[in-house]
Amino acid sequence: LGKSAILGVDVITLGNHTWNQREICTYLDDNERVLRPANFAPQLPGSGVGVYDTDYGQIAVVNLIGRCGMDFNADNPFTKMDGILKKLEGMPVLVDFHA
């Protein structure tokens, strides 16, 4: 994505083990390059969507998680993605679907 990458990593996406270490909570609010699933409850720390500048323009990265076989209740990832796409207005989107 660009010059702000650290050690060659531009964005890190998380999944169902996001909350195993509670220390991550404050880190997620402070670091826009670590994304937790967007279809987790909105009051949880962090974000599931990031928009980043690249040499070719802006790109969005979206992190979603599936619900089958999981031991928690995430929102419907397809419904959530529909809402996200409306806000991004045609911007290129990279999706990490953790399922």
Chimera marker file (.cmm) of the C-alpha trace (Angstrom):
<marker_set name="trace">
<marker id="1" x="0.000" y="0.000" z="0.000" r="1" g="1" b="0" radius="0.5"/>
<marker id="2" x="2.796" y="2.408" z="0.478" r="1" g="1" b="0" radius="0.5"/>
<marker id="3" x="5.521" y="4.081" z="2.435" r="1" g="1" b="0" radius="0.5"/>
<marker id="4" x="3.937" y="3.741" z="5.866" r="1" g="1" b="0" radius="0.5"/>
<marker id="5" x="4.333" y="-0.047" z="5.962" r="1" g="1" b="0" radius="0.5"/>
<marker id="6" x="6.311" y="-1.420" z="8.879" r="1" g="1" b="0" radius="0.5"/>
<marker id="7" x="8.495" y="-4.439" z="8.108" r="1" g="1" b="0" radius="0.5"/>
<marker id="8" x="6.638" y="-4.889" z="4.820" r="1" g="1" b="0" radius="0.5"/>
<marker id="9" x="3.198" y="-5.189" z="6.459" r="1" g="1" b="0" radius="0.5"/>
<marker id="10" x="0.610" y="-2.611" z="5.435" r="1" g="1" b="0" radius="0.5"/>
<marker id="11" x="-2.487" y="-3.963" z="7.203" r="1" g="1" b="0" radius="0.5"/>
<marker id="12" x="-3.136" y="-6.786" z="9.664" r="1" g="1" b="0" radius="0.5"/>
<marker id="13" x="-6.576" y="-8.390" z="9.794" r="1" g="1" b="0" radius="0.5"/>
<marker id="14" x="-7.810" y="-10.358" z="12.782" r="1" g="1" b="0" radius="0.5"/>
<marker id="15" x="-10.421" y="-13.078" z="13.254" r="1" g="1" b="0" radius="0.5"/>
<marker id="16" x="-12.214" y="-15.109" z="15.882" r="1" g="1" b="0" radius="0.5"/>
<marker id="17" x="-9.258" y="-15.041" z="18.300" r="1" g="1" b="0" radius="0.5"/>
<marker id="18" x="-9.175" y="-11.232" z="18.387" r="1" g="1" b="0" radius="0.5"/>
<marker id="19" x="-10.295" y="-11.010" z="22.014" r="1" g="1" b="0" radius="0.5"/>
<marker id="20" x="-8.133" y="-13.831" z="23.442" r="1" g="1" b="0" radius="0.5"/>
<marker id="21" x="-5.650" y="-11.274" z="24.748" r="1" g="1" b="0" radius="0.5"/>
<marker id="22" x="-7.519" y="-8.332" z="26.310" r="1" g="1" b="0" radius="0.5"/>
<marker id="23" x="-4.445" y="-6.124" z="25.930" r="1" g="1" b="0" radius="0.5"/>
<marker id="24" x="-5.356" y="-5.776" z="22.242" r="1" g="1" b="0" radius="0.5"/>
<marker id="25" x="-8.377" y="-3.579" z="23.085" r="1" g="1" b="0" radius="0.5"/>
<marker id="26" x="-6.543" y="-0.293" z="23.566" r="1" g="1" b="0" radius="0.5"/>
<marker id="27" x="-4.166" y="-1.105" z="20.719" r="1" g="1" b="0" radius="0.5"/>
<marker id="28" x="-7.060" y="-1.517" z="18.280" r="1" g="1" b="0" radius="0.5"/>
<marker id="29" x="-8.396" y="1.942" z="19.058" r="1" g="1" b="0" radius="0.5"/>
<marker id="30" x="-4.954" y="3.480" z="18.526" r="1" g="1" b="0" radius="0.5"/>
<marker id="31" x="-3.833" y="1.629" z="15.378" r="1" g="1" b="0" radius="0.5"/>
<marker id="32" x="-5.776" y="2.057" z="12.143" r="1" g="1" b="0" radius="0.5"/>
<marker id="33" x="-3.664" y="-0.594" z="10.391" r="1" g="1" b="0" radius="0.5"/>
<marker id="34" x="-4.925" y="-3.467" z="12.540" r="1" g="1" b="0" radius="0.5"/>
<marker id="35" x="-8.490" y="-4.394" z="11.633" r="1" g="1" b="0" radius="0.5"/>
<marker id="36" x="-10.890" y="-6.588" z="13.578" r="1" g="1" b="0" radius="0.5"/>
<marker id="37" x="-13.935" y="-8.054" z="11.809" r="1" g="1" b="0" radius="0.5"/>
<marker id="38" x="-16.358" y="-5.293" z="10.814" r="1" g="1" b="0" radius="0.5"/>
<marker id="39" x="-19.361" y="-7.449" z="11.651" r="1" g="1" b="0" radius="0.5"/>
<marker id="40" x="-18.430" y="-7.691" z="15.332" r="1" g="1" b="0" radius="0.5"/>
<marker id="41" x="-20.531" y="-5.443" z="17.584" r="1" g="1" b="0" radius="0.5"/>
<marker id="42" x="-19.879" y="-1.771" z="16.728" r="1" g="1" b="0" radius="0.5"/>
<marker id="43" x="-19.243" y="-0.797" z="20.365" r="1" g="1" b="0" radius="0.5"/>
<marker id="44" x="-16.151" y="-3.051" z="20.494" r="1" g="1" b="0" radius="0.5"/>
<marker id="45" x="-12.707" y="-1.446" z="20.113" r="1" g="1" b="0" radius="0.5"/>
<marker id="46" x="-11.177" y="-0.890" z="16.724" r="1" g="1" b="0" radius="0.5"/>
<marker id="47" x="-12.574" y="-0.929" z="13.233" r="1" g="1" b="0" radius="0.5"/>
<marker id="48" x="-13.188" y="-3.475" z="10.518" r="1" g="1" b="0" radius="0.5"/>
<marker id="49" x="-12.664" y="-1.044" z="7.650" r="1" g="1" b="0" radius="0.5"/>
<marker id="50" x="-9.611" y="0.973" z="6.733" r="1" g="1" b="0" radius="0.5"/>
<marker id="51" x="-9.008" y="3.363" z="3.848" r="1" g="1" b="0" radius="0.5"/>
<marker id="52" x="-5.386" y="3.772" z="2.867" r="1" g="1" b="0" radius="0.5"/>
<marker id="53" x="-3.481" y="5.955" z="0.415" r="1" g="1" b="0" radius="0.5"/>
<marker id="54" x="-1.377" y="4.154" z="-2.164" r="1" g="1" b="0" radius="0.5"/>
<marker id="55" x="0.729" y="5.263" z="-5.099" r="1" g="1" b="0" radius="0.5"/>
<marker id="56" x="-2.331" y="4.489" z="-7.268" r="1" g="1" b="0" radius="0.5"/>
<marker id="57" x="-4.991" y="6.189" z="-5.178" r="1" g="1" b="0" radius="0.5"/>
<marker id="58" x="-7.048" y="5.148" z="-2.189" r="1" g="1" b="0" radius="0.5"/>
<marker id="59" x="-7.990" y="1.546" z="-1.453" r="1" g="1" b="0" radius="0.5"/>
<marker id="60" x="-10.265" y="0.176" z="1.242" r="1" g="1" b="0" radius="0.5"/>
<marker id="61" x="-9.551" y="-2.976" z="3.235" r="1" g="1" b="0" radius="0.5"/>
<marker id="62" x="-12.521" y="-4.702" z="4.878" r="1" g="1" b="0" radius="0.5"/>
<marker id="63" x="-12.280" y="-7.513" z="7.422" r="1" g="1" b="0" radius="0.5"/>
<marker id="64" x="-15.351" y="-9.736" z="7.915" r="1" g="1" b="0" radius="0.5"/>
<marker id="65" x="-15.945" y="-12.977" z="9.779" r="1" g="1" b="0" radius="0.5"/>
<marker id="66" x="-18.288" y="-15.861" z="8.990" r="1" g="1" b="0" radius="0.5"/>
<marker id="67" x="-20.836" y="-17.173" z="11.456" r="1" g="1" b="0" radius="0.5"/>
<marker id="68" x="-21.004" y="-20.927" z="10.793" r="1" g="1" b="0" radius="0.5"/>
<marker id="69" x="-19.374" y="-22.973" z="13.536" r="1" g="1" b="0" radius="0.5"/>
<marker id="70" x="-18.374" y="-19.925" z="15.561" r="1" g="1" b="0" radius="0.5"/>
<marker id="71" x="-19.172" y="-19.637" z="19.267" r="1" g="1" b="0" radius="0.5"/>
<marker id="72" x="-20.278" y="-15.989" z="19.138" r="1" g="1" b="0" radius="0.5"/>
<marker id="73" x="-22.935" y="-13.956" z="17.370" r="1" g="1" b="0" radius="0.5"/>
<marker id="74" x="-21.454" y="-11.749" z="14.683" r="1" g="1" b="0" radius="0.5"/>
<marker id="75" x="-23.733" y="-9.703" z="12.455" r="1" g="1" b="0" radius="0.5"/>
<marker id="76" x="-24.539" y="-11.072" z="9.014" r="1" g="1" b="0" radius="0.5"/>
<marker id="77" x="-21.334" y="-10.408" z="7.012" r="1" g="1" b="0" radius="0.5"/>
<marker id="78" x="-23.191" y="-9.985" z="3.719" r="1" g="1" b="0" radius="0.5"/>
<marker id="79" x="-25.598" y="-7.393" z="5.089" r="1" g="1" b="0" radius="0.5"/>
<marker id="80" x="-22.705" y="-5.604" z="6.785" r="1" g="1" b="0" radius="0.5"/>
<marker id="81" x="-20.715" y="-5.553" z="3.533" r="1" g="1" b="0" radius="0.5"/>
<marker id="82" x="-23.656" y="-4.062" z="1.639" r="1" g="1" b="0" radius="0.5"/>
<marker id="83" x="-23.669" y="-1.112" z="4.048" r="1" g="1" b="0" radius="0.5"/>
<marker id="84" x="-19.897" y="-0.710" z="3.871" r="1" g="1" b="0" radius="0.5"/>
<marker id="85" x="-19.877" y="-0.674" z="0.057" r="1" g="1" b="0" radius="0.5"/>
<marker id="86" x="-22.498" y="2.086" z="-0.009" r="1" g="1" b="0" radius="0.5"/>
<marker id="87" x="-20.212" y="4.263" z="2.131" r="1" g="1" b="0" radius="0.5"/>
<marker id="88" x="-17.113" y="3.568" z="0.014" r="1" g="1" b="0" radius="0.5"/>
<marker id="89" x="-18.787" y="4.848" z="-3.193" r="1" g="1" b="0" radius="0.5"/>
<marker id="90" x="-16.996" y="2.748" z="-5.822" r="1" g="1" b="0" radius="0.5"/>
<marker id="91" x="-13.556" y="2.758" z="-4.209" r="1" g="1" b="0" radius="0.5"/>
<marker id="92" x="-11.433" y="-0.371" z="-4.845" r="1" g="1" b="0" radius="0.5"/>
<marker id="93" x="-11.940" y="-2.800" z="-1.943" r="1" g="1" b="0" radius="0.5"/>
<marker id="94" x="-9.826" y="-5.686" z="-0.680" r="1" g="1" b="0" radius="0.5"/>
<marker id="95" x="-11.843" y="-8.050" z="1.520" r="1" g="1" b="0" radius="0.5"/>
<marker id="96" x="-10.448" y="-10.494" z="4.079" r="1" g="1" b="0" radius="0.5"/>
<marker id="97" x="-13.225" y="-12.944" z="4.909" r="1" g="1" b="0" radius="0.5"/>
<marker id="98" x="-12.238" y="-14.998" z="7.942" r="1" g="1" b="0" radius="0.5"/>
<marker id="99" x="-14.382" y="-18.135" z="7.990" r="1" g="1" b="0" radius="0.5"/>
<link id1="1" id2="2" r="1" g="1" b="0" radius="0.2"/>
<link id1="2" id2="3" r="1" g="1" b="0" radius="0.2"/>
<link id1="3" id2="4" r="1" g="1" b="0" radius="0.2"/>
<link id1="4" id2="5" r="1" g="1" b="0" radius="0.2"/>
<link id1="5" id2="6" r="1" g="1" b="0" radius="0.2"/>
<link id1="6" id2="7" r="1" g="1" b="0" radius="0.2"/>
<link id1="7" id2="8" r="1" g="1" b="0" radius="0.2"/>
<link id1="8" id2="9" r="1" g="1" b="0" radius="0.2"/>
<link id1="9" id2="10" r="1" g="1" b="0" radius="0.2"/>
<link id1="10" id2="11" r="1" g="1" b="0" radius="0.2"/>
<link id1="11" id2="12" r="1" g="1" b="0" radius="0.2"/>
<link id1="12" id2="13" r="1" g="1" b="0" radius="0.2"/>
<link id1="13" id2="14" r="1" g="1" b="0" radius="0.2"/>
<link id1="14" id2="15" r="1" g="1" b="0" radius="0.2"/>
<link id1="15" id2="16" r="1" g="1" b="0" radius="0.2"/>
<link id1="16" id2="17" r="1" g="1" b="0" radius="0.2"/>
<link id1="17" id2="18" r="1" g="1" b="0" radius="0.2"/>
<link id1="18" id2="19" r="1" g="1" b="0" radius="0.2"/>
<link id1="19" id2="20" r="1" g="1" b="0" radius="0.2"/>
<link id1="20" id2="21" r="1" g="1" b="0" radius="0.2"/>
<link id1="21" id2="22" r="1" g="1" b="0" radius="0.2"/>
<link id1="22" id2="23" r="1" g="1" b="0" radius="0.2"/>
<link id1="23" id2="24" r="1" g="1" b="0" radius="0.2"/>
<link id1="24" id2="25" r="1" g="1" b="0" radius="0.2"/>
<link id1="25" id2="26" r="1" g="1" b="0" radius="0.2"/>
<link id1="26" id2="27" r="1" g="1" b="0" radius="0.2"/>
<link id1="27" id2="28" r="1" g="1" b="0" radius="0.2"/>
<link id1="28" id2="29" r="1" g="1" b="0" radius="0.2"/>
<link id1="29" id2="30" r="1" g="1" b="0" radius="0.2"/>
<link id1="30" id2="31" r="1" g="1" b="0" radius="0.2"/>
<link id1="31" id2="32" r="1" g="1" b="0" radius="0.2"/>
<link id1="32" id2="33" r="1" g="1" b="0" radius="0.2"/>
<link id1="33" id2="34" r="1" g="1" b="0" radius="0.2"/>
<link id1="34" id2="35" r="1" g="1" b="0" radius="0.2"/>
<link id1="35" id2="36" r="1" g="1" b="0" radius="0.2"/>
<link id1="36" id2="37" r="1" g="1" b="0" radius="0.2"/>
<link id1="37" id2="38" r="1" g="1" b="0" radius="0.2"/>
<link id1="38" id2="39" r="1" g="1" b="0" radius="0.2"/>
<link id1="39" id2="40" r="1" g="1" b="0" radius="0.2"/>
<link id1="40" id2="41" r="1" g="1" b="0" radius="0.2"/>
<link id1="41" id2="42" r="1" g="1" b="0" radius="0.2"/>
<link id1="42" id2="43" r="1" g="1" b="0" radius="0.2"/>
<link id1="43" id2="44" r="1" g="1" b="0" radius="0.2"/>
<link id1="44" id2="45" r="1" g="1" b="0" radius="0.2"/>
<link id1="45" id2="46" r="1" g="1" b="0" radius="0.2"/>
<link id1="46" id2="47" r="1" g="1" b="0" radius="0.2"/>
<link id1="47" id2="48" r="1" g="1" b="0" radius="0.2"/>
<link id1="48" id2="49" r="1" g="1" b="0" radius="0.2"/>
<link id1="49" id2="50" r="1" g="1" b="0" radius="0.2"/>
<link id1="50" id2="51" r="1" g="1" b="0" radius="0.2"/>
<link id1="51" id2="52" r="1" g="1" b="0" radius="0.2"/>
<link id1="52" id2="53" r="1" g="1" b="0" radius="0.2"/>
<link id1="53" id2="54" r="1" g="1" b="0" radius="0.2"/>
<link id1="54" id2="55" r="1" g="1" b="0" radius="0.2"/>
<link id1="55" id2="56" r="1" g="1" b="0" radius="0.2"/>
<link id1="56" id2="57" r="1" g="1" b="0" radius="0.2"/>
<link id1="57" id2="58" r="1" g="1" b="0" radius="0.2"/>
<link id1="58" id2="59" r="1" g="1" b="0" radius="0.2"/>
<link id1="59" id2="60" r="1" g="1" b="0" radius="0.2"/>
<link id1="60" id2="61" r="1" g="1" b="0" radius="0.2"/>
<link id1="61" id2="62" r="1" g="1" b="0" radius="0.2"/>
<link id1="62" id2="63" r="1" g="1" b="0" radius="0.2"/>
<link id1="63" id2="64" r="1" g="1" b="0" radius="0.2"/>
<link id1="64" id2="65" r="1" g="1" b="0" radius="0.2"/>
<link id1="65" id2="66" r="1" g="1" b="0" radius="0.2"/>
<link id1="66" id2="67" r="1" g="1" b="0" radius="0.2"/>
<link id1="67" id2="68" r="1" g="1" b="0" radius="0.2"/>
<link id1="68" id2="69" r="1" g="1" b="0" radius="0.2"/>
<link id1="69" id2="70" r="1" g="1" b="0" radius="0.2"/>
<link id1="70" id2="71" r="1" g="1" b="0" radius="0.2"/>
<link id1="71" id2="72" r="1" g="1" b="0" radius="0.2"/>
<link id1="72" id2="73" r="1" g="1" b="0" radius="0.2"/>
<link id1="73" id2="74" r="1" g="1" b="0" radius="0.2"/>
<link id1="74" id2="75" r="1" g="1" b="0" radius="0.2"/>
<link id1="75" id2="76" r="1" g="1" b="0" radius="0.2"/>
<link id1="76" id2="77" r="1" g="1" b="0" radius="0.2"/>
<link id1="77" id2="78" r="1" g="1" b="0" radius="0.2"/>
<link id1="78" id2="79" r="1" g="1" b="0" radius="0.2"/>
<link id1="79" id2="80" r="1" g="1" b="0" radius="0.2"/>
<link id1="80" id2="81" r="1" g="1" b="0" radius="0.2"/>
<link id1="81" id2="82" r="1" g="1" b="0" radius="0.2"/>
<link id1="82" id2="83" r="1" g="1" b="0" radius="0.2"/>
<link id1="83" id2="84" r="1" g="1" b="0" radius="0.2"/>
<link id1="84" id2="85" r="1" g="1" b="0" radius="0.2"/>
<link id1="85" id2="86" r="1" g="1" b="0" radius="0.2"/>
<link id1="86" id2="87" r="1" g="1" b="0" radius="0.2"/>
<link id1="87" id2="88" r="1" g="1" b="0" radius="0.2"/>
<link id1="88" id2="89" r="1" g="1" b="0" radius="0.2"/>
<link id1="89" id2="90" r="1" g="1" b="0" radius="0.2"/>
<link id1="90" id2="91" r="1" g="1" b="0" radius="0.2"/>
<link id1="91" id2="92" r="1" g="1" b="0" radius="0.2"/>
<link id1="92" id2="93" r="1" g="1" b="0" radius="0.2"/>
<link id1="93" id2="94" r="1" g="1" b="0" radius="0.2"/>
<link id1="94" id2="95" r="1" g="1" b="0" radius="0.2"/>
<link id1="95" id2="96" r="1" g="1" b="0" radius="0.2"/>
<link id1="96" id2="97" r="1" g="1" b="0" radius="0.2"/>
<link id1="97" id2="98" r="1" g="1" b="0" radius="0.2"/>
<link id1="98" id2="99" r="1" g="1" b="0" radius="0.2"/>
</marker_set>
